[in-house]
Structures are given as C-alpha cells and as structure tokens.
Amino acid sequence: MKSILITGCNRGLGLGLVKTLLKSDSPPKNLITTCRSVDKASELQQLASQHKNVHIIPLGTFYA
C-alpha cells in the first residue's frame, strides 16, 4: 500500500485502524491521520513519534 488517509484518529475506530495498519505485514508508505484536536491525541502522537510513516493533520469541520 502506498498511502492511506484516515479521519477521526484520536480515539475509537480511527485510532484502532491506525494501530492495525501499523502492525500489518505491509504497512502503508504514508499513513495520513487526521483529528480535530492534535493536543487531545496523545496516543496518536506517540505512534507518530515511533513510526516515521504516520503523519498527523489537524482537521475539523466548522459551520458558519
């Protein structure tokens, strides 16, 4: 796999999917993860510090 984008990675299903992909026999070259608040994503930040292929992007939807 080359690149995968996963939304909602600070907890729950998104974080679980990140962990599963990192443990796979052929992890993606780039694992692009998003969450609304990077400050609240301590476990995701820890994974990113251990795996150079994990990239965190703050992403939220806002309505006017």
N, CA, C and O atoms as a Maestro MAE file, in Angstrom:
{
 s_m_m2io_version
 :::
 2.0.0
}

f_m_ct {
 s_m_title
 :::
 protein
 m_atom[256] {
  # First column is atom index #
  i_m_mmod_type
  r_m_x_coord
  r_m_y_coord
  r_m_z_coord
  i_m_residue_number
  s_m_chain_name
  s_m_pdb_residue_name
  s_m_pdb_atom_name
  i_m_atomic_number
  :::
  1 25 0.836 -1.186 0.000 1 A "MET " " N  " 7
  2 3 0.000 0.000 0.000 1 A "MET " " CA " 6
  3 2 0.878 1.245 0.000 1 A "MET " " C  " 6
  4 15 1.910 1.292 0.669 1 A "MET " " O  " 8
  5 25 0.463 2.231 -0.744 2 A "LYS " " N  " 7
  6 3 1.252 3.460 -0.803 2 A "LYS " " CA " 6
  7 2 0.851 4.447 0.273 2 A "LYS " " C  " 6
  8 15 1.646 4.742 1.166 2 A "LYS " " O  " 8
  9 25 -0.371 4.966 0.206 3 A "SER " " N  " 7
  10 3 -0.819 5.967 1.167 3 A "SER " " CA " 6
  11 2 -2.261 5.720 1.549 3 A "SER " " C  " 6
  12 15 -3.076 5.303 0.726 3 A "SER " " O  " 8
  13 25 -2.570 5.986 2.819 4 A "ILE " " N  " 7
  14 3 -3.936 5.845 3.322 4 A "ILE " " CA " 6
  15 2 -4.252 7.077 4.158 4 A "ILE " " C  " 6
  16 15 -3.418 7.536 4.939 4 A "ILE " " O  " 8
  17 25 -5.467 7.613 3.992 5 A "LEU " " N  " 7
  18 3 -5.951 8.743 4.778 5 A "LEU " " CA " 6
  19 2 -7.055 8.230 5.689 5 A "LEU " " C  " 6
  20 15 -8.015 7.613 5.227 5 A "LEU " " O  " 8
  21 25 -6.916 8.490 6.993 6 A "ILE " " N  " 7
  22 3 -7.921 8.074 7.970 6 A "ILE " " CA " 6
  23 2 -8.339 9.298 8.775 6 A "ILE " " C  " 6
  24 15 -7.489 10.044 9.262 6 A "ILE " " O  " 8
  25 25 -9.633 9.504 8.915 7 A "THR " " N  " 7
  26 3 -10.137 10.630 9.704 7 A "THR " " CA " 6
  27 2 -10.540 10.152 11.094 7 A "THR " " C  " 6
  28 15 -10.823 8.970 11.293 7 A "THR " " O  " 8
  29 25 -10.565 11.070 12.049 8 A "GLY " " N  " 7
  30 3 -11.001 10.753 13.408 8 A "GLY " " CA " 6
  31 2 -10.070 9.792 14.128 8 A "GLY " " C  " 6
  32 15 -10.525 8.787 14.674 8 A "GLY " " O  " 8
  33 25 -8.791 10.078 14.138 9 A "CYS " " N  " 7
  34 3 -7.797 9.131 14.647 9 A "CYS " " CA " 6
  35 2 -7.366 9.359 16.088 9 A "CYS " " C  " 6
  36 15 -6.441 8.696 16.555 9 A "CYS " " O  " 8
  37 25 -8.002 10.270 16.803 10 A "ASN " " N  " 7
  38 3 -7.566 10.494 18.176 10 A "ASN " " CA " 6
  39 2 -8.083 9.427 19.138 10 A "ASN " " C  " 6
  40 15 -7.559 9.289 20.244 10 A "ASN " " O  " 8
  41 25 -9.116 8.661 18.726 11 A "ARG " " N  " 7
  42 3 -9.640 7.588 19.585 11 A "ARG " " CA " 6
  43 2 -10.556 6.683 18.768 11 A "ARG " " C  " 6
  44 15 -10.793 6.933 17.586 11 A "ARG " " O  " 8
  45 25 -11.054 5.659 19.384 12 A "GLY " " N  " 7
  46 3 -12.058 4.791 18.769 12 A "GLY " " CA " 6
  47 2 -11.600 4.045 17.540 12 A "GLY " " C  " 6
  48 15 -10.465 3.576 17.459 12 A "GLY " " O  " 8
  49 25 -12.511 3.943 16.579 13 A "LEU " " N  " 7
  50 3 -12.249 3.168 15.364 13 A "LEU " " CA " 6
  51 2 -11.075 3.697 14.555 13 A "LEU " " C  " 6
  52 15 -10.280 2.916 14.032 13 A "LEU " " O  " 8
  53 25 -10.960 5.005 14.449 14 A "GLY " " N  " 7
  54 3 -9.860 5.586 13.685 14 A "GLY " " CA " 6
  55 2 -8.505 5.218 14.253 14 A "GLY " " C  " 6
  56 15 -7.607 4.812 13.515 14 A "GLY " " O  " 8
  57 25 -8.352 5.359 15.569 15 A "LEU " " N  " 7
  58 3 -7.091 5.008 16.223 15 A "LEU " " CA " 6
  59 2 -6.838 3.507 16.124 15 A "LEU " " C  " 6
  60 15 -5.705 3.077 15.910 15 A "LEU " " O  " 8
  61 25 -7.890 2.717 16.279 16 A "GLY " " N  " 7
  62 3 -7.752 1.267 16.146 16 A "GLY " " CA " 6
  63 2 -7.288 0.857 14.757 16 A "GLY " " C  " 6
  64 15 -6.469 -0.051 14.614 16 A "GLY " " O  " 8
  65 25 -7.803 1.518 13.748 17 A "LEU " " N  " 7
  66 3 -7.395 1.216 12.374 17 A "LEU " " CA " 6
  67 2 -5.927 1.584 12.149 17 A "LEU " " C  " 6
  68 15 -5.203 0.859 11.465 17 A "LEU " " O  " 8
  69 25 -5.493 2.690 12.712 18 A "VAL " " N  " 7
  70 3 -4.088 3.091 12.604 18 A "VAL " " CA " 6
  71 2 -3.197 2.005 13.210 18 A "VAL " " C  " 6
  72 15 -2.209 1.596 12.600 18 A "VAL " " O  " 8
  73 25 -3.548 1.543 14.406 19 A "LYS " " N  " 7
  74 3 -2.756 0.507 15.077 19 A "LYS " " CA " 6
  75 2 -2.723 -0.780 14.258 19 A "LYS " " C  " 6
  76 15 -1.674 -1.412 14.130 19 A "LYS " " O  " 8
  77 25 -3.863 -1.164 13.707 20 A "THR " " N  " 7
  78 3 -3.940 -2.385 12.907 20 A "THR " " CA " 6
  79 2 -3.069 -2.282 11.660 20 A "THR " " C  " 6
  80 15 -2.344 -3.220 11.328 20 A "THR " " O  " 8
  81 25 -3.138 -1.160 10.976 21 A "LEU " " N  " 7
  82 3 -2.338 -0.975 9.761 21 A "LEU " " CA " 6
  83 2 -0.840 -0.966 10.060 21 A "LEU " " C  " 6
  84 15 -0.044 -1.475 9.271 21 A "LEU " " O  " 8
  85 25 -0.460 -0.393 11.189 22 A "LEU " " N  " 7
  86 3 0.958 -0.355 11.544 22 A "LEU " " CA " 6
  87 2 1.505 -1.742 11.858 22 A "LEU " " C  " 6
  88 15 2.695 -1.999 11.673 22 A "LEU " " O  " 8
  89 25 0.638 -2.636 12.334 23 A "LYS " " N  " 7
  90 3 1.059 -3.999 12.664 23 A "LYS " " CA " 6
  91 2 0.992 -4.945 11.468 23 A "LYS " " C  " 6
  92 15 1.446 -6.086 11.559 23 A "LYS " " O  " 8
  93 25 0.436 -4.492 10.360 24 A "SER " " N  " 7
  94 3 0.254 -5.376 9.202 24 A "SER " " CA " 6
  95 2 1.596 -5.748 8.583 24 A "SER " " C  " 6
  96 15 2.609 -5.085 8.807 24 A "SER " " O  " 8
  97 25 1.581 -6.829 7.796 25 A "ASP " " N  " 7
  98 3 2.801 -7.303 7.138 25 A "ASP " " CA " 6
  99 2 3.349 -6.290 6.138 25 A "ASP " " C  " 6
  100 15 4.558 -6.206 5.925 25 A "ASP " " O  " 8
  101 25 2.455 -5.528 5.532 26 A "SER " " N  " 7
  102 3 2.900 -4.493 4.585 26 A "SER " " CA " 6
  103 2 2.217 -3.169 4.935 26 A "SER " " C  " 6
  104 15 1.219 -2.796 4.317 26 A "SER " " O  " 8
  105 25 2.761 -2.465 5.930 27 A "PRO " " N  " 7
  106 3 2.155 -1.188 6.320 27 A "PRO " " CA " 6
  107 2 2.262 -0.163 5.198 27 A "PRO " " C  " 6
  108 15 3.171 -0.244 4.371 27 A "PRO " " O  " 8
  109 25 1.341 0.803 5.161 28 A "PRO " " N  " 7
  110 3 1.384 1.819 4.103 28 A "PRO " " CA " 6
  111 2 2.638 2.675 4.193 28 A "PRO " " C  " 6
  112 15 3.177 2.910 5.275 28 A "PRO " " O  " 8
  113 25 3.086 3.132 3.042 29 A "LYS " " N  " 7
  114 3 4.257 4.008 2.992 29 A "LYS " " CA " 6
  115 2 3.960 5.319 3.718 29 A "LYS " " C  " 6
  116 15 4.817 5.850 4.425 29 A "LYS " " O  " 8
  117 25 2.758 5.834 3.544 30 A "ASN " " N  " 7
  118 3 2.306 7.050 4.222 30 A "ASN " " CA " 6
  119 2 0.951 6.785 4.847 30 A "ASN " " C  " 6
  120 15 0.008 6.386 4.165 30 A "ASN " " O  " 8
  121 25 0.861 7.007 6.142 31 A "LEU " " N  " 7
  122 3 -0.399 6.870 6.851 31 A "LEU " " CA " 6
  123 2 -0.774 8.266 7.329 31 A "LEU " " C  " 6
  124 15 -0.241 8.761 8.322 31 A "LEU " " O  " 8
  125 25 -1.689 8.888 6.616 32 A "ILE " " N  " 7
  126 3 -2.087 10.267 6.897 32 A "ILE " " CA " 6
  127 2 -3.288 10.216 7.830 32 A "ILE " " C  " 6
  128 15 -4.359 9.732 7.464 32 A "ILE " " O  " 8
  129 25 -3.091 10.723 9.037 33 A "THR " " N  " 7
  130 3 -4.139 10.662 10.051 33 A "THR " " CA " 6
  131 2 -4.639 12.071 10.342 33 A "THR " " C  " 6
  132 15 -3.872 13.033 10.302 33 A "THR " " O  " 8
  133 25 -5.928 12.184 10.635 34 A "THR " " N  " 7
  134 3 -6.496 13.490 10.950 34 A "THR " " CA " 6
  135 2 -7.285 13.407 12.249 34 A "THR " " C  " 6
  136 15 -7.810 12.354 12.611 34 A "THR " " O  " 8
  137 25 -7.355 14.532 12.934 35 A "CYS " " N  " 7
  138 3 -8.186 14.664 14.127 35 A "CYS " " CA " 6
  139 2 -8.452 16.150 14.344 35 A "CYS " " C  " 6
  140 15 -7.702 17.002 13.868 35 A "CYS " " O  " 8
  141 25 -9.520 16.444 15.061 36 A "ARG " " N  " 7
  142 3 -9.870 17.842 15.286 36 A "ARG " " CA " 6
  143 2 -8.864 18.543 16.187 36 A "ARG " " C  " 6
  144 15 -8.483 19.685 15.926 36 A "ARG " " O  " 8
  145 25 -8.435 17.869 17.238 37 A "SER " " N  " 7
  146 3 -7.510 18.486 18.193 37 A "SER " " CA " 6
  147 2 -6.306 17.576 18.401 37 A "SER " " C  " 6
  148 15 -6.407 16.531 19.045 37 A "SER " " O  " 8
  149 25 -5.184 17.979 17.857 38 A "VAL " " N  " 7
  150 3 -3.955 17.188 17.989 38 A "VAL " " CA " 6
  151 2 -3.528 17.133 19.457 38 A "VAL " " C  " 6
  152 15 -2.926 16.150 19.889 38 A "VAL " " O  " 8
  153 25 -3.834 18.176 20.221 39 A "ASP " " N  " 7
  154 3 -3.484 18.210 21.646 39 A "ASP " " CA " 6
  155 2 -4.139 17.077 22.434 39 A "ASP " " C  " 6
  156 15 -3.584 16.609 23.428 39 A "ASP " " O  " 8
  157 25 -5.311 16.639 21.994 40 A "LYS " " N  " 7
  158 3 -6.035 15.574 22.688 40 A "LYS " " CA " 6
  159 2 -5.718 14.183 22.124 40 A "LYS " " C  " 6
  160 15 -6.325 13.194 22.535 40 A "LYS " " O  " 8
  161 25 -4.787 14.110 21.200 41 A "ALA " " N  " 7
  162 3 -4.457 12.846 20.541 41 A "ALA " " CA " 6
  163 2 -3.086 12.338 20.986 41 A "ALA " " C  " 6
  164 15 -2.208 12.089 20.161 41 A "ALA " " O  " 8
  165 25 -2.917 12.187 22.292 42 A "SER " " N  " 7
  166 3 -1.596 11.816 22.820 42 A "SER " " CA " 6
  167 2 -1.145 10.439 22.336 42 A "SER " " C  " 6
  168 15 0.030 10.253 22.022 42 A "SER " " O  " 8
  169 25 -2.052 9.485 22.274 43 A "GLU " " N  " 7
  170 3 -1.671 8.143 21.812 43 A "GLU " " CA " 6
  171 2 -1.280 8.169 20.334 43 A "GLU " " C  " 6
  172 15 -0.338 7.488 19.929 43 A "GLU " " O  " 8
  173 25 -1.988 8.940 19.544 44 A "LEU " " N  " 7
  174 3 -1.655 9.085 18.130 44 A "LEU " " CA " 6
  175 2 -0.300 9.777 17.971 44 A "LEU " " C  " 6
  176 15 0.496 9.387 17.116 44 A "LEU " " O  " 8
  177 25 -0.037 10.791 18.780 45 A "GLN " " N  " 7
  178 3 1.256 11.475 18.736 45 A "GLN " " CA " 6
  179 2 2.390 10.515 19.088 45 A "GLN " " C  " 6
  180 15 3.468 10.578 18.497 45 A "GLN " " O  " 8
  181 25 2.146 9.636 20.040 46 A "GLN " " N  " 7
  182 3 3.155 8.653 20.432 46 A "GLN " " CA " 6
  183 2 3.439 7.695 19.273 46 A "GLN " " C  " 6
  184 15 4.595 7.376 18.996 46 A "GLN " " O  " 8
  185 25 2.381 7.237 18.597 47 A "LEU " " N  " 7
  186 3 2.559 6.353 17.444 47 A "LEU " " CA " 6
  187 2 3.340 7.066 16.334 47 A "LEU " " C  " 6
  188 15 4.203 6.467 15.691 47 A "LEU " " O  " 8
  189 25 3.032 8.333 16.120 48 A "ALA " " N  " 7
  190 3 3.728 9.098 15.075 48 A "ALA " " CA " 6
  191 2 5.212 9.270 15.403 48 A "ALA " " C  " 6
  192 15 6.050 9.297 14.502 48 A "ALA " " O  " 8
  193 25 5.531 9.386 16.682 49 A "SER " " N  " 7
  194 3 6.942 9.536 17.056 49 A "SER " " CA " 6
  195 2 7.702 8.223 16.887 49 A "SER " " C  " 6
  196 15 8.921 8.227 16.717 49 A "SER " " O  " 8
  197 25 6.985 7.102 16.934 50 A "GLN " " N  " 7
  198 3 7.614 5.788 16.796 50 A "GLN " " CA " 6
  199 2 7.649 5.293 15.356 50 A "GLN " " C  " 6
  200 15 8.463 4.435 15.014 50 A "GLN " " O  " 8
  201 25 6.771 5.827 14.512 51 A "HIS " " N  " 7
  202 3 6.659 5.366 13.121 51 A "HIS " " CA " 6
  203 2 6.740 6.575 12.193 51 A "HIS " " C  " 6
  204 15 5.858 7.434 12.202 51 A "HIS " " O  " 8
  205 25 7.790 6.635 11.404 52 A "LYS " " N  " 7
  206 3 8.017 7.787 10.526 52 A "LYS " " CA " 6
  207 2 6.994 7.891 9.396 52 A "LYS " " C  " 6
  208 15 6.904 8.935 8.751 52 A "LYS " " O  " 8
  209 25 6.224 6.837 9.143 53 A "ASN " " N  " 7
  210 3 5.233 6.873 8.067 53 A "ASN " " CA " 6
  211 2 3.887 7.433 8.536 53 A "ASN " " C  " 6
  212 15 2.967 7.559 7.727 53 A "ASN " " O  " 8
  213 25 3.750 7.771 9.822 54 A "VAL " " N  " 7
  214 3 2.497 8.330 10.353 54 A "VAL " " CA " 6
  215 2 2.603 9.850 10.365 54 A "VAL " " C  " 6
  216 15 3.526 10.420 10.946 54 A "VAL " " O  " 8
  217 25 1.645 10.489 9.716 55 A "HIS " " N  " 7
  218 3 1.607 11.955 9.622 55 A "HIS " " CA " 6
  219 2 0.264 12.424 10.197 55 A "HIS " " C  " 6
  220 15 -0.788 11.909 9.819 55 A "HIS " " O  " 8
  221 25 0.303 13.390 11.101 56 A "ILE " " N  " 7
  222 3 -0.915 13.904 11.736 56 A "ILE " " CA " 6
  223 2 -1.253 15.268 11.158 56 A "ILE " " C  " 6
  224 15 -0.405 16.156 11.083 56 A "ILE " " O  " 8
  225 25 -2.515 15.417 10.748 57 A "ILE " " N  " 7
  226 3 -3.005 16.688 10.214 57 A "ILE " " CA " 6
  227 2 -4.245 17.093 11.011 57 A "ILE " " C  " 6
  228 15 -5.213 16.335 11.070 57 A "ILE " " O  " 8
  229 25 -4.225 18.277 11.624 58 A "PRO " " N  " 7
  230 3 -5.436 18.746 12.300 58 A "PRO " " CA " 6
  231 2 -6.506 19.058 11.259 58 A "PRO " " C  " 6
  232 15 -6.251 19.751 10.274 58 A "PRO " " O  " 8
  233 25 -7.708 18.531 11.495 59 A "LEU " " N  " 7
  234 3 -8.786 18.707 10.524 59 A "LEU " " CA " 6
  235 2 -10.118 18.758 11.256 59 A "LEU " " C  " 6
  236 15 -10.441 17.865 12.040 59 A "LEU " " O  " 8
  237 25 -10.878 19.795 10.998 60 A "GLY " " N  " 7
  238 3 -12.194 19.926 11.603 60 A "GLY " " CA " 6
  239 2 -13.157 20.551 10.622 60 A "GLY " " C  " 6
  240 15 -12.756 21.224 9.673 60 A "GLY " " O  " 8
  241 25 -14.423 20.320 10.863 61 A "THR " " N  " 7
  242 3 -15.436 20.958 10.029 61 A "THR " " CA " 6
  243 2 -16.139 22.010 10.881 61 A "THR " " C  " 6
  244 15 -16.542 21.750 12.014 61 A "THR " " O  " 8
  245 25 -16.271 23.167 10.325 62 A "PHE " " N  " 7
  246 3 -16.884 24.270 11.041 62 A "PHE " " CA " 6
  247 2 -17.999 24.859 10.189 62 A "PHE " " C  " 6
  248 15 -17.864 25.015 8.976 62 A "PHE " " O  " 8
  249 25 -19.083 25.175 10.841 63 A "TYR " " N  " 7
  250 3 -20.230 25.740 10.143 63 A "TYR " " CA " 6
  251 2 -20.425 27.191 10.562 63 A "TYR " " C  " 6
  252 15 -20.320 27.513 11.745 63 A "TYR " " O  " 8
  253 25 -20.704 28.050 9.623 64 A "ALA " " N  " 7
  254 3 -20.900 29.474 9.917 64 A "ALA " " CA " 6
  255 2 -22.315 29.739 10.336 64 A "ALA " " C  " 6
  256 15 -22.669 30.882 10.625 64 A "ALA " " O  " 8
  :::
 }
 m_bond[255] {
  # First column is bond index #
  i_m_from
  i_m_to
  i_m_order
  :::
  1 1 2 1
  2 2 3 1
  3 3 4 2
  4 3 5 1
  5 5 6 1
  6 6 7 1
  7 7 8 2
  8 7 9 1
  9 9 10 1
  10 10 11 1
  11 11 12 2
  12 11 13 1
  13 13 14 1
  14 14 15 1
  15 15 16 2
  16 15 17 1
  17 17 18 1
  18 18 19 1
  19 19 20 2
  20 19 21 1
  21 21 22 1
  22 22 23 1
  23 23 24 2
  24 23 25 1
  25 25 26 1
  26 26 27 1
  27 27 28 2
  28 27 29 1
  29 29 30 1
  30 30 31 1
  31 31 32 2
  32 31 33 1
  33 33 34 1
  34 34 35 1
  35 35 36 2
  36 35 37 1
  37 37 38 1
  38 38 39 1
  39 39 40 2
  40 39 41 1
  41 41 42 1
  42 42 43 1
  43 43 44 2
  44 43 45 1
  45 45 46 1
  46 46 47 1
  47 47 48 2
  48 47 49 1
  49 49 50 1
  50 50 51 1
  51 51 52 2
  52 51 53 1
  53 53 54 1
  54 54 55 1
  55 55 56 2
  56 55 57 1
  57 57 58 1
  58 58 59 1
  59 59 60 2
  60 59 61 1
  61 61 62 1
  62 62 63 1
  63 63 64 2
  64 63 65 1
  65 65 66 1
  66 66 67 1
  67 67 68 2
  68 67 69 1
  69 69 70 1
  70 70 71 1
  71 71 72 2
  72 71 73 1
  73 73 74 1
  74 74 75 1
  75 75 76 2
  76 75 77 1
  77 77 78 1
  78 78 79 1
  79 79 80 2
  80 79 81 1
  81 81 82 1
  82 82 83 1
  83 83 84 2
  84 83 85 1
  85 85 86 1
  86 86 87 1
  87 87 88 2
  88 87 89 1
  89 89 90 1
  90 90 91 1
  91 91 92 2
  92 91 93 1
  93 93 94 1
  94 94 95 1
  95 95 96 2
  96 95 97 1
  97 97 98 1
  98 98 99 1
  99 99 100 2
  100 99 101 1
  101 101 102 1
  102 102 103 1
  103 103 104 2
  104 103 105 1
  105 105 106 1
  106 106 107 1
  107 107 108 2
  108 107 109 1
  109 109 110 1
  110 110 111 1
  111 111 112 2
  112 111 113 1
  113 113 114 1
  114 114 115 1
  115 115 116 2
  116 115 117 1
  117 117 118 1
  118 118 119 1
  119 119 120 2
  120 119 121 1
  121 121 122 1
  122 122 123 1
  123 123 124 2
  124 123 125 1
  125 125 126 1
  126 126 127 1
  127 127 128 2
  128 127 129 1
  129 129 130 1
  130 130 131 1
  131 131 132 2
  132 131 133 1
  133 133 134 1
  134 134 135 1
  135 135 136 2
  136 135 137 1
  137 137 138 1
  138 138 139 1
  139 139 140 2
  140 139 141 1
  141 141 142 1
  142 142 143 1
  143 143 144 2
  144 143 145 1
  145 145 146 1
  146 146 147 1
  147 147 148 2
  148 147 149 1
  149 149 150 1
  150 150 151 1
  151 151 152 2
  152 151 153 1
  153 153 154 1
  154 154 155 1
  155 155 156 2
  156 155 157 1
  157 157 158 1
  158 158 159 1
  159 159 160 2
  160 159 161 1
  161 161 162 1
  162 162 163 1
  163 163 164 2
  164 163 165 1
  165 165 166 1
  166 166 167 1
  167 167 168 2
  168 167 169 1
  169 169 170 1
  170 170 171 1
  171 171 172 2
  172 171 173 1
  173 173 174 1
  174 174 175 1
  175 175 176 2
  176 175 177 1
  177 177 178 1
  178 178 179 1
  179 179 180 2
  180 179 181 1
  181 181 182 1
  182 182 183 1
  183 183 184 2
  184 183 185 1
  185 185 186 1
  186 186 187 1
  187 187 188 2
  188 187 189 1
  189 189 190 1
  190 190 191 1
  191 191 192 2
  192 191 193 1
  193 193 194 1
  194 194 195 1
  195 195 196 2
  196 195 197 1
  197 197 198 1
  198 198 199 1
  199 199 200 2
  200 199 201 1
  201 201 202 1
  202 202 203 1
  203 203 204 2
  204 203 205 1
  205 205 206 1
  206 206 207 1
  207 207 208 2
  208 207 209 1
  209 209 210 1
  210 210 211 1
  211 211 212 2
  212 211 213 1
  213 213 214 1
  214 214 215 1
  215 215 216 2
  216 215 217 1
  217 217 218 1
  218 218 219 1
  219 219 220 2
  220 219 221 1
  221 221 222 1
  222 222 223 1
  223 223 224 2
  224 223 225 1
  225 225 226 1
  226 226 227 1
  227 227 228 2
  228 227 229 1
  229 229 230 1
  230 230 231 1
  231 231 232 2
  232 231 233 1
  233 233 234 1
  234 234 235 1
  235 235 236 2
  236 235 237 1
  237 237 238 1
  238 238 239 1
  239 239 240 2
  240 239 241 1
  241 241 242 1
  242 242 243 1
  243 243 244 2
  244 243 245 1
  245 245 246 1
  246 246 247 1
  247 247 248 2
  248 247 249 1
  249 249 250 1
  250 250 251 1
  251 251 252 2
  252 251 253 1
  253 253 254 1
  254 254 255 1
  255 255 256 2
  :::
 }
}
